[in-house]
Amino acid sequence: MDYTGFNMSRIKNANRASVLYLLNGRKSMSRKDIADSLGLTPAAVSKICAELIAEGAVSECGFSDGAGAGRRKIILSLNSSRFAVLAVSIDAGGYYCGICTLGGEETVGEYTTLPRDTKPEDFLRAVGESCRRLIKNNPTDGAELIGAGVGIVGGADSLSGKTTGSYGVWRPGINIKKILEDETGLPVCVDNNVKAFALASLIFDREHSADNILFVKWGPGVGSAIVINGEVLNGTDSGSSEIGHYIVDPNGEKCRCGRRGCLETEVSAPAVINRIRAVYSEKATPTLFKMTDGDADRIDIRLILSAAKSDGAVKSELERCADSLAKAVTNAATVIAPDSVVAFGYMFESNIFELFAKRCAKYYPGFGKGYIRLSPLDGKHSFIGPAALAAKKFFFEK
């Protein structure tokens, strides 16, 4: 075990971050209320807030109601419109580039497809070109662009910014951070996409804050991340947790990770599509058959989710998948005992989440109502994770 001390500079930075995170969650507070909430002295909070106001990170926005003259408190809030971040998401088929506010809202963004055999270095140069064009054509209305966050499918070392290659789109050692810093002129931070989504849940889902979370993403693959004491776990090889690679059938299909029978081979979007194609017919799947004009090659996961409302065979397959995932999540939650389980991803649409939550409760009756919840951030999946990475690195904890 490595032991790390806390010098005054580190304590100061931690207190600064605590003030910013508190204001992010509460939206507005007085200096006294901040001091009471964090257990800091009023003098320490006043000094921190003065520095944050000077930076433009925090602003005074009015007064609270008081009992008499001279007793009203000055209210502070984050000056989130003062800064912006660049968000980049990378998957096997292409990349997303966008500009986002510190509140996790997209100002502008676009997805670009690239051939799957594109070399990583050429891929990243294309990303850099898109970022430069996006920045040039979309002024941020006075907001300072403070950095870029990159979320990538597979392993990534958040310290070096290099890929680690675990189930990812590229071989190990691709220096995403350096290449994109050279391309954009901005500081860049990089991490696994699911860990980035979990971080976004901590920063941007203010109504459902929890210190210990099992975060589960379903679609197109199956991923997970663990949050302990308000921090996303950064495990061996920069991983967090890989619930999609739990072995559920040792004699099952070979997984992209090299093993056989992983959960992902059973319930991922490509696996579901293949299973539906095996039963696809005008009689067995009439709605889906009509949607695709009798062409099995036109089947995609969105059509499957829609057809599940009326096609019994499609609904049955999705129920089987939800049940398999529920077993894995129940086992994982039993081991790590999180405060809550957060579900994220398009595979939870069409009432699948409700079925999944019921199956989890069936396998573990101790899961109370609301213990398993659907993330409200799913509609922002293209940018919310990378935006959270950049907000944390270059604003909250810079």
TORGU-652333 format. One record per residue (C-alpha): residue number from 1; residue in one letter; x, y, z. Coordinates in pm, 1 decimal. Layout:
// TORGU-652333
PT_NUM_a_X_Y_Z
...
This chain:
// TORGU-652333
PT_1_m_0.0_0.0_0.0
PT_2_d_125.5_347.2_-87.9
PT_3_y_81.9_617.9_174.1
PT_4_t_42.3_981.1_74.7
PT_5_g_59.7_1279.5_306.3
PT_6_f_-136.5_1602.0_281.4
PT_7_n_63.5_1923.5_252.1
PT_8_m_-99.6_2265.1_281.0
PT_9_s_-127.8_2308.0_-95.0
PT_10_r_-312.7_1979.3_-130.6
PT_11_i_-547.5_2064.1_156.3
PT_12_k_-618.5_2403.9_2.2
PT_13_n_-700.0_2248.3_-335.5
PT_14_a_-925.3_1989.8_-170.7
PT_15_n_-1116.1_2260.8_16.9
PT_16_r_-1149.7_2464.7_-302.5
PT_17_a_-1294.5_2163.3_-483.8
PT_18_s_-1532.4_2095.3_-193.8
PT_19_v_-1672.3_2448.3_-214.3
PT_20_l_-1724.4_2419.7_-590.3
PT_21_y_-1886.5_2076.4_-570.5
PT_22_l_-2114.6_2197.1_-291.2
PT_23_l_-2227.2_2497.2_-494.8
PT_24_n_-2272.4_2270.2_-795.0
PT_25_g_-2509.8_2051.7_-595.4
PT_26_r_-2693.2_2322.5_-401.3
PT_27_k_-2687.1_2584.4_-681.3
PT_28_s_-2650.7_2878.2_-440.2
PT_29_m_-2541.3_2927.6_-78.9
PT_30_s_-2403.5_3189.1_157.7
PT_31_r_-2046.8_3179.2_285.9
PT_32_k_-2170.6_3090.3_634.6
PT_33_d_-2383.8_2803.0_505.9
PT_34_i_-2087.0_2672.5_306.1
PT_35_a_-1868.1_2683.9_616.9
PT_36_d_-2131.9_2502.9_824.5
PT_37_s_-2183.7_2234.9_557.5
PT_38_l_-1813.3_2163.0_507.5
PT_39_g_-1696.8_2206.3_866.2
PT_40_l_-1454.1_2482.0_768.7
PT_41_t_-1396.6_2809.7_948.4
PT_42_p_-1578.1_3116.8_812.3
PT_43_a_-1239.2_3280.5_755.2
PT_44_a_-1116.7_2987.7_543.5
PT_45_v_-1434.3_2987.1_335.0
PT_46_s_-1420.8_3363.7_286.1
PT_47_k_-1064.2_3336.4_156.7
PT_48_i_-1148.9_3050.6_-80.1
PT_49_c_-1456.9_3231.3_-210.6
PT_50_a_-1260.9_3552.4_-266.7
PT_51_e_-1013.8_3360.6_-482.8
PT_52_l_-1294.2_3187.9_-674.1
PT_53_i_-1467.9_3520.2_-739.0
PT_54_a_-1139.1_3665.5_-865.1
PT_55_e_-1103.2_3366.9_-1101.4
PT_56_g_-1456.3_3418.4_-1229.4
PT_57_a_-1560.0_3071.7_-1110.2
PT_58_v_-1808.4_3202.0_-852.2
PT_59_s_-2020.6_3515.6_-839.8
PT_60_e_-2234.0_3694.1_-582.9
PT_61_c_-2595.0_3675.7_-695.1
PT_62_g_-2804.3_3849.1_-430.3
PT_63_f_-2906.8_3828.8_-66.9
PT_64_s_-3093.1_3578.2_144.6
PT_65_d_-3393.6_3678.0_351.7
PT_66_g_-3287.8_3802.2_694.0
PT_67_a_-3455.0_3894.9_1018.5
PT_68_g_-3340.8_4256.2_1005.7
PT_69_a_-3107.0_4512.8_860.0
PT_70_g_-2748.1_4399.3_830.2
PT_71_r_-2832.7_4033.9_882.3
PT_72_r_-2898.5_3926.8_526.6
PT_73_k_-2643.1_3684.5_382.0
PT_74_i_-2476.1_3735.8_45.2
PT_75_i_-2557.1_3440.2_-179.9
PT_76_l_-2293.3_3280.0_-402.9
PT_77_s_-2339.5_3061.6_-709.8
PT_78_l_-2123.7_2897.7_-974.1
PT_79_n_-2054.8_3119.5_-1271.7
PT_80_s_-2104.0_2824.2_-1506.3
PT_81_s_-2152.6_3040.6_-1815.8
PT_82_r_-1801.3_3180.6_-1772.3
PT_83_f_-1635.3_2857.0_-1889.6
PT_84_a_-1690.9_2583.1_-2147.8
PT_85_v_-1533.5_2245.0_-2223.1
PT_86_l_-1470.4_2037.2_-2533.1
PT_87_a_-1621.5_1686.5_-2521.8
PT_88_v_-1490.7_1400.4_-2737.9
PT_89_s_-1631.1_1045.6_-2746.6
PT_90_i_-1447.6_772.4_-2937.9
PT_91_d_-1589.2_433.9_-3038.1
PT_92_a_-1510.7_174.2_-3303.0
PT_93_g_-1723.5_342.6_-3569.3
PT_94_g_-1626.5_705.8_-3529.6
PT_95_y_-1620.8_997.6_-3290.1
PT_96_y_-1828.3_1277.8_-3143.0
PT_97_c_-1698.3_1632.0_-3087.0
PT_98_g_-1895.6_1895.8_-2902.6
PT_99_i_-1875.4_2209.0_-2690.4
PT_100_c_-2052.1_2193.0_-2353.6
PT_101_t_-2123.7_2416.8_-2057.9
PT_102_l_-2001.4_2339.7_-1707.1
PT_103_g_-2361.0_2247.8_-1631.3
PT_104_g_-2342.1_1953.3_-1870.0
PT_105_e_-2543.1_2107.2_-2153.3
PT_106_e_-2440.8_2073.3_-2517.1
PT_107_t_-2391.8_2398.6_-2707.5
PT_108_v_-2302.1_2234.5_-3037.5
PT_109_g_-2181.9_1891.2_-3143.2
PT_110_e_-2151.9_1641.3_-3426.0
PT_111_y_-2076.0_1272.3_-3481.7
PT_112_t_-1840.0_1164.3_-3759.1
PT_113_t_-1808.9_808.4_-3889.6
PT_114_l_-1475.1_665.6_-3999.2
PT_115_p_-1376.0_330.8_-4153.3
PT_116_r_-1303.7_74.8_-3882.8
PT_117_d_-956.0_10.6_-4023.6
PT_118_t_-848.5_375.3_-3983.5
PT_119_k_-510.9_393.5_-3809.4
PT_120_p_-535.9_539.7_-3456.4
PT_121_e_-302.4_828.8_-3533.9
PT_122_d_-499.4_920.7_-3848.2
PT_123_f_-822.5_882.0_-3652.0
PT_124_l_-701.9_1126.5_-3385.6
PT_125_r_-581.4_1376.1_-3644.4
PT_126_a_-932.8_1369.7_-3791.1
PT_127_v_-1071.0_1430.1_-3440.9
PT_128_g_-834.3_1723.6_-3399.3
PT_129_e_-939.2_1874.1_-3730.8
PT_130_s_-1307.3_1844.1_-3636.3
PT_131_c_-1240.6_2005.3_-3298.7
PT_132_r_-1056.8_2299.2_-3453.5
PT_133_r_-1334.4_2353.3_-3706.8
PT_134_l_-1601.0_2328.7_-3437.3
PT_135_i_-1425.3_2585.4_-3219.5
PT_136_k_-1364.2_2822.5_-3511.0
PT_137_n_-1722.7_2810.1_-3638.9
PT_138_n_-1892.7_2827.7_-3299.6
PT_139_p_-1776.0_3115.0_-3077.5
PT_140_t_-1847.2_3047.2_-2710.8
PT_141_d_-2004.7_3390.1_-2644.4
PT_142_g_-1731.0_3500.5_-2409.7
PT_143_a_-1698.6_3169.0_-2226.1
PT_144_e_-1341.3_3049.5_-2184.6
PT_145_l_-1273.0_2704.7_-2331.8
PT_146_i_-1069.9_2551.1_-2049.4
PT_147_g_-993.7_2199.5_-2174.1
PT_148_a_-1109.4_1882.0_-2343.8
PT_149_g_-1235.6_1553.9_-2202.2
PT_150_v_-1211.0_1231.4_-2402.0
PT_151_g_-1412.9_918.5_-2329.9
PT_152_i_-1312.2_603.6_-2517.4
PT_153_v_-1447.3_250.7_-2537.1
PT_154_g_-1196.4_22.8_-2364.4
PT_155_g_-910.7_85.2_-2125.8
PT_156_a_-733.3_418.2_-2089.0
PT_157_d_-477.0_536.3_-1836.0
PT_158_s_-613.0_863.1_-1701.1
PT_159_l_-266.5_977.0_-1589.1
PT_160_s_-75.0_925.3_-1914.2
PT_161_g_-371.4_958.4_-2149.2
PT_162_k_-272.6_638.1_-2329.2
PT_163_t_-488.9_342.7_-2425.8
PT_164_t_-435.8_25.6_-2224.9
PT_165_g_-606.4_-199.9_-2476.4
PT_166_s_-846.7_-392.7_-2254.7
PT_167_y_-1141.3_-476.7_-2483.8
PT_168_g_-1089.1_-143.2_-2656.2
PT_169_v_-1096.8_-7.0_-3008.9
PT_170_w_-717.9_33.5_-3035.3
PT_171_r_-398.5_-141.4_-2932.9
PT_172_p_-228.9_-36.6_-2607.3
PT_173_g_-2.9_267.4_-2596.5
PT_174_i_-185.3_514.2_-2823.3
PT_175_n_-115.8_854.6_-2665.3
PT_176_i_-454.9_1018.5_-2709.6
PT_177_k_-372.8_1299.0_-2468.1
PT_178_k_-54.1_1415.8_-2641.6
PT_179_i_-188.6_1389.5_-2995.7
PT_180_l_-507.4_1583.0_-2919.0
PT_181_e_-324.6_1844.2_-2712.7
PT_182_d_-98.6_1903.5_-3012.5
PT_183_e_-400.0_1913.2_-3244.6
PT_184_t_-624.3_2143.3_-3038.8
PT_185_g_-387.3_2349.3_-2825.3
PT_186_l_-601.6_2264.3_-2521.6
PT_187_p_-518.8_2057.3_-2213.6
PT_188_v_-674.6_1711.5_-2253.3
PT_189_c_-782.5_1439.8_-2010.1
PT_190_v_-876.2_1084.4_-2110.0
PT_191_d_-1062.0_794.1_-1948.4
PT_192_n_-1280.3_492.9_-2018.9
PT_193_n_-1626.0_594.3_-2140.4
PT_194_v_-1824.8_407.5_-1873.8
PT_195_k_-1612.9_552.0_-1592.5
PT_196_a_-1675.3_893.2_-1748.2
PT_197_f_-2052.1_829.9_-1745.5
PT_198_a_-2032.0_734.3_-1377.4
PT_199_l_-1845.9_1057.5_-1304.7
PT_200_a_-2116.9_1250.5_-1489.4
PT_201_s_-2373.8_1090.0_-1262.2
PT_202_l_-2186.5_1232.4_-962.4
PT_203_i_-2141.9_1582.6_-1104.6
PT_204_f_-2454.3_1647.6_-1310.4
PT_205_d_-2729.4_1433.2_-1153.3
PT_206_r_-2774.7_1666.7_-857.1
PT_207_e_-3108.6_1528.4_-740.2
PT_208_h_-2979.7_1174.9_-678.9
PT_209_s_-2640.7_1221.1_-518.9
PT_210_a_-2486.8_918.0_-347.5
PT_211_d_-2135.2_838.7_-231.3
PT_212_n_-2131.1_470.2_-328.6
PT_213_i_-2277.0_363.5_-662.2
PT_214_l_-2274.8_65.8_-895.5
PT_215_f_-2313.0_222.1_-1239.8
PT_216_v_-2434.0_-10.2_-1517.9
PT_217_k_-2438.0_77.9_-1888.4
PT_218_w_-2629.5_-144.1_-2131.2
PT_219_g_-2604.8_-81.7_-2504.3
PT_220_p_-2436.6_-150.1_-2737.3
PT_221_g_-2214.3_-351.4_-2501.6
PT_222_v_-2237.6_-400.7_-2126.1
PT_223_g_-2016.4_-193.6_-1899.9
PT_224_s_-1999.3_-87.7_-1538.5
PT_225_a_-1812.9_134.5_-1296.9
PT_226_i_-1792.3_151.1_-919.6
PT_227_v_-1808.3_472.4_-717.8
PT_228_i_-1666.2_455.9_-363.4
PT_229_n_-1685.5_753.3_-127.4
PT_230_g_-1767.2_985.7_-415.2
PT_231_e_-1475.8_874.6_-634.6
PT_232_v_-1485.9_652.2_-941.9
PT_233_l_-1272.8_345.3_-871.2
PT_234_n_-957.9_332.9_-1082.2
PT_235_g_-848.8_-28.8_-1058.3
PT_236_t_-585.9_-250.5_-1216.5
PT_237_d_-494.5_-149.2_-1572.0
PT_238_s_-699.9_168.1_-1511.4
PT_239_g_-1018.9_-38.3_-1503.6
PT_240_s_-1313.2_3.8_-1268.9
PT_241_s_-1531.8_-303.5_-1306.0
PT_242_e_-1630.1_-519.0_-1602.3
PT_243_i_-1970.4_-667.0_-1531.6
PT_244_g_-2008.8_-736.7_-1902.9
PT_245_h_-1727.5_-988.7_-1874.3
PT_246_y_-1871.0_-1192.9_-1590.1
PT_247_i_-1871.9_-1551.1_-1715.9
PT_248_v_-2230.1_-1677.4_-1727.8
PT_249_d_-2174.6_-1980.5_-1953.4
PT_250_p_-1824.0_-2134.7_-1967.9
PT_251_n_-1925.1_-2318.2_-2285.7
PT_252_g_-2081.3_-2014.7_-2448.6
PT_253_e_-1973.2_-1802.6_-2742.1
PT_254_k_-1624.4_-1657.1_-2756.3
PT_255_c_-1612.9_-1298.8_-2634.1
PT_256_r_-1402.5_-1014.3_-2772.4
PT_257_c_-1203.2_-1028.8_-2447.4
PT_258_g_-1081.0_-1377.4_-2542.3
PT_259_r_-1285.6_-1577.1_-2291.2
PT_260_r_-1604.3_-1772.3_-2348.6
PT_261_g_-1954.2_-1714.0_-2221.2
PT_262_c_-1923.5_-1357.4_-2092.0
PT_263_l_-2246.4_-1176.9_-2007.9
PT_264_e_-2186.7_-945.6_-2303.4
PT_265_t_-2207.1_-1237.8_-2548.2
PT_266_e_-2557.1_-1303.3_-2413.9
PT_267_v_-2715.1_-960.1_-2375.2
PT_268_s_-2525.3_-698.8_-2580.2
PT_269_a_-2710.7_-526.1_-2863.4
PT_270_p_-2527.8_-728.7_-3134.6
PT_271_a_-2609.8_-1052.4_-2949.3
PT_272_v_-2977.4_-955.9_-2927.9
PT_273_i_-2987.5_-871.6_-3298.9
PT_274_n_-2837.5_-1209.9_-3389.0
PT_275_r_-3087.0_-1396.2_-3170.9
PT_276_i_-3382.5_-1206.6_-3314.8
PT_277_r_-3265.2_-1275.9_-3668.8
PT_278_a_-3268.8_-1646.4_-3585.2
PT_279_v_-3646.0_-1635.3_-3515.6
PT_280_y_-3734.7_-1355.4_-3757.5
PT_281_s_-4034.6_-1429.4_-3979.9
PT_282_e_-4366.7_-1279.9_-4078.6
PT_283_k_-4541.3_-1518.4_-3840.6
PT_284_a_-4310.1_-1504.5_-3537.3
PT_285_t_-4218.8_-1133.7_-3550.9
PT_286_p_-4493.4_-967.4_-3758.4
PT_287_t_-4435.6_-610.0_-3643.1
PT_288_l_-4059.9_-625.1_-3690.8
PT_289_f_-4110.0_-802.3_-4024.8
PT_290_k_-4330.6_-516.2_-4143.2
PT_291_m_-4089.6_-250.7_-4013.5
PT_292_t_-3806.0_-403.0_-4214.4
PT_293_d_-4006.4_-496.5_-4526.3
PT_294_g_-3908.2_-859.0_-4478.1
PT_295_d_-3535.5_-782.4_-4496.9
PT_296_a_-3349.6_-928.6_-4196.9
PT_297_d_-3041.6_-721.1_-4279.3
PT_298_r_-3237.4_-407.1_-4188.8
PT_299_i_-3293.4_-518.4_-3830.8
PT_300_d_-3133.5_-288.5_-3574.4
PT_301_i_-3167.3_-258.3_-3199.3
PT_302_r_-3395.6_46.0_-3210.0
PT_303_l_-3647.3_-140.0_-3427.1
PT_304_i_-3624.7_-439.7_-3194.0
PT_305_l_-3701.8_-224.7_-2890.3
PT_306_s_-3999.1_-73.6_-3070.5
PT_307_a_-4131.1_-409.8_-3194.5
PT_308_a_-4112.4_-557.8_-2843.5
PT_309_k_-4436.3_-378.5_-2758.1
PT_310_s_-4633.8_-612.9_-2985.4
PT_311_d_-4412.3_-903.0_-3099.5
PT_312_g_-4411.7_-1180.0_-2840.2
PT_313_a_-4088.0_-1340.4_-2960.3
PT_314_v_-3903.7_-1008.7_-2945.9
PT_315_k_-4040.9_-928.1_-2602.0
PT_316_s_-3944.0_-1273.2_-2475.2
PT_317_e_-3583.7_-1229.7_-2591.9
PT_318_l_-3551.3_-890.4_-2423.4
PT_319_e_-3700.8_-1032.9_-2104.1
PT_320_r_-3439.2_-1309.0_-2109.7
PT_321_c_-3164.1_-1049.4_-2146.9
PT_322_a_-3301.5_-832.4_-1867.0
PT_323_d_-3314.8_-1137.6_-1642.2
PT_324_s_-2952.4_-1233.3_-1716.8
PT_325_l_-2832.0_-879.9_-1652.0
PT_326_a_-3037.4_-859.3_-1332.0
PT_327_k_-2867.0_-1171.8_-1195.1
PT_328_a_-2521.3_-1028.4_-1264.1
PT_329_v_-2606.6_-687.7_-1117.1
PT_330_t_-2763.5_-845.9_-809.2
PT_331_n_-2450.1_-1051.8_-747.0
PT_332_a_-2225.2_-748.5_-792.6
PT_333_a_-2439.2_-528.0_-567.0
PT_334_t_-2444.0_-799.4_-301.5
PT_335_v_-2063.1_-798.1_-294.4
PT_336_i_-1992.2_-422.8_-301.1
PT_337_a_-2308.8_-302.4_-117.4
PT_338_p_-2353.8_34.6_-293.7
PT_339_d_-2599.7_302.5_-184.1
PT_340_s_-2773.9_265.2_-518.9
PT_341_v_-2751.4_108.7_-864.2
PT_342_v_-2771.0_350.6_-1157.5
PT_343_a_-2880.9_215.0_-1496.8
PT_344_f_-2776.2_394.4_-1815.1
PT_345_g_-2812.3_313.2_-2185.6
PT_346_y_-3066.3_272.4_-2462.7
PT_347_m_-3123.3_-98.0_-2392.2
PT_348_f_-3322.1_6.7_-2084.9
PT_349_e_-3588.4_170.1_-2304.2
PT_350_s_-3936.5_33.0_-2388.4
PT_351_n_-4016.0_-63.6_-2028.3
PT_352_i_-3708.5_-287.8_-2012.8
PT_353_f_-3578.7_-92.8_-1713.5
PT_354_e_-3894.2_-165.2_-1513.5
PT_355_l_-3860.2_-535.5_-1591.5
PT_356_f_-3489.6_-529.2_-1503.1
PT_357_a_-3558.3_-358.0_-1168.6
PT_358_k_-3831.3_-610.4_-1083.2
PT_359_r_-3600.6_-902.1_-1159.7
PT_360_c_-3329.2_-749.3_-940.8
PT_361_a_-3580.9_-718.0_-656.3
PT_362_k_-3685.2_-1079.0_-715.6
PT_363_y_-3329.0_-1204.8_-674.2
PT_364_y_-3259.8_-974.1_-380.3
PT_365_p_-3578.3_-868.2_-197.2
PT_366_g_-3365.5_-638.5_19.6
PT_367_f_-3338.4_-392.6_-269.0
PT_368_g_-3594.9_-130.9_-171.0
PT_369_k_-3793.6_91.3_-403.7
PT_370_g_-3568.3_344.3_-570.7
PT_371_y_-3250.7_150.0_-493.1
PT_372_i_-3214.4_77.8_-864.1
PT_373_r_-3283.3_387.0_-1071.2
PT_374_l_-3262.2_497.7_-1431.4
PT_375_s_-3014.8_777.1_-1500.8
PT_376_p_-3176.1_1099.6_-1625.5
PT_377_l_-2859.1_1168.2_-1828.3
PT_378_d_-2904.1_894.6_-2088.5
PT_379_g_-3022.4_1134.1_-2359.1
PT_380_k_-2684.6_1306.1_-2329.5
PT_381_h_-2471.7_995.1_-2380.2
PT_382_s_-2268.0_1145.5_-2666.4
PT_383_f_-2113.6_1420.7_-2458.1
PT_384_i_-2200.2_1399.7_-2089.0
PT_385_g_-1914.4_1167.6_-1987.8
PT_386_p_-1630.8_1360.0_-2156.7
PT_387_a_-1782.3_1688.0_-2035.7
PT_388_a_-1768.6_1555.4_-1678.9
PT_389_l_-1403.9_1451.0_-1720.1
PT_390_a_-1306.3_1798.4_-1839.1
PT_391_a_-1516.9_1977.6_-1577.3
PT_392_k_-1355.1_1780.1_-1296.2
PT_393_k_-997.9_1808.2_-1423.0
PT_394_f_-992.9_2168.9_-1538.9
PT_395_f_-1251.0_2337.9_-1316.6
PT_396_f_-1357.5_2158.8_-999.3
PT_397_e_-1020.3_2006.0_-912.3
PT_398_k_-768.8_2198.9_-1118.3
